[in-house]
Amino acid sequence: MAHSLFAKKTMAQLEAELQGEQRLRRVLGPITLTSLGIGAIIGTGIFVLTGLAAKEFAGPGLMLSFVFAGIGCAFAGLCYAEFASMIPVAGSAYTYAYATLGELMAWVIGWDLILEYAMGSSTVAYGWSKYFAKLMSLFDVKFPIWFANDYWSATALLKEATEKGTTDELLALYSSIEIPSVFGIPFAANFLALFIIAVVTVVLVIGIRESARFNATMVVIKLAVVLFVIFVGSSYINRANWTPFLPFGLAGVMRGAGRIFFAYIGFDSISTHAEEAKNPQRDVPIGILSSLGICTILYILVTAVLTGMVKYDQIDIGAPVASVFSNYGLNIAVFLVSVGAVAGITSVMLVMLLSQPRVFLAMARDGLLPRKVFGVVHPRFRTPHRATILTGTVCGVVAALTPIDILADMVNIGTLLAFVIVCAAVLILRRTHPNQRRPFRTPWVSFVSIAGILANLALMLSLPLDTWARLIIWLVIGLIIYFVYSRKHSVIAEAQGAQAAKQAGS
């Protein structure tokens, strides 16, 4: 007897998971969760992707892009908060989908979250390598271009510099701008990105408490630098740089919102730590909504400073925030911004690499992934160490070999799909389980859910067609794995099979 593709987990099953030997340690309070959210949100999005989005898509209108993207996130955040208070189990949107939409949709969203967190970690590591290289160059420590870039990015940098006659600027950052050959094949890899992922992976294996403390330190540093950028940079704003405010029109604002949506990824990762929260019904909603609100305000202010200090079409897309201060000869500011960017991006990477193994853990508990690899918790550290090491290895290789624009677009579309499903799921659960205890209830749930679906779908449609093609390929691969392995090993399938055998025997 084949079990239903839409079999759902009951609330009783979810609550039982919190009592098992493979449970996680409850050590996180509202301040720590908010810190984790800010740690995940402020990083590559503001320190790197703002330059690309302002220069090529929205200009100064990028401020409006953050508003539109923030609105979509706010709707999704309210839905996440209700779910996280109801179902305080590891797994985030995957677990929510299993309880509301059934196993097949749960698998799809779980597979989608792998795309969000794993590829997100790789994107962040790429951005970290750029600011770290810039920081080291201030001390005359330089790396060869092939050591700090993937092959495609390195060749693109060389081509642009050669055409513009600015190879001296590259040599100010890199010790060598030649790409070597290995057995006659040109070779370049971002070893700096690989290195930082390896370091963060080791920290995460040690434990959630130590990881949270490390993250809190990084958050304090980068928040100080973000406030420094806002207050110091505001005195150098030339309002003429904000004209024209919408050089690419409203369509450019929406395209910019789709591209910088990556900057908001992180608040949803708080929900993956619901099982580790001291009081998840109260603390998780506080963490989600507080971190989202704080970061939205900071993003708009930083974007205003960035586009006010330099004309949008002259922004450096590699390290935009540091470069605008460099244009004014403020080398101390360049140093401080680079330090803040390195710290900020590190904390984003930490939270993403922290979240991914917990999605794996939830899926392994359900039998959809091999338990011996993804479902094991370290007996001492109480962390999913095997899944963490595997995640770090894959992300490190991807970060070393893949350009940032492809990575960022894949993360954006994957996250937006997750938000659409969560907004739909919370509305469905209100209808199917109206009496379920909800410590936090999404206000105006019909409006918020539908508006969240439409807003995030609109942002998805603003992304290029090749990104949609990659998403479809990724989902097809996931469905193949589900029907070949996961459906056969599903805990629900095993339970239904045992029940059918019992009925047949009687």
KABELGI-V971195 format. One record per helix or strand. SS is the DSSP state (A for helix, B for strand). FROM is the first residue (numbers start at 1). LEN is the number of residues. If there is no record, write none. Layout:
SS,FROM,LEN / SS,FROM,LEN
//
This chain:
A,11,7 / B,28,1 / A,30,12 / A,44,43 / A,93,8 / A,103,35 / B,143,1 / A,151,14 / A,167,5 / B,174,1 / B,181,2 / B,185,2 / A,191,16 / A,208,29 / A,239,4 / A,249,16 / A,267,10 / B,277,1 / A,280,30 / A,312,3 / A,320,8 / A,331,35 / A,371,4 / A,385,17 / A,404,29 / A,445,17 / A,465,25 / A,491,15
//
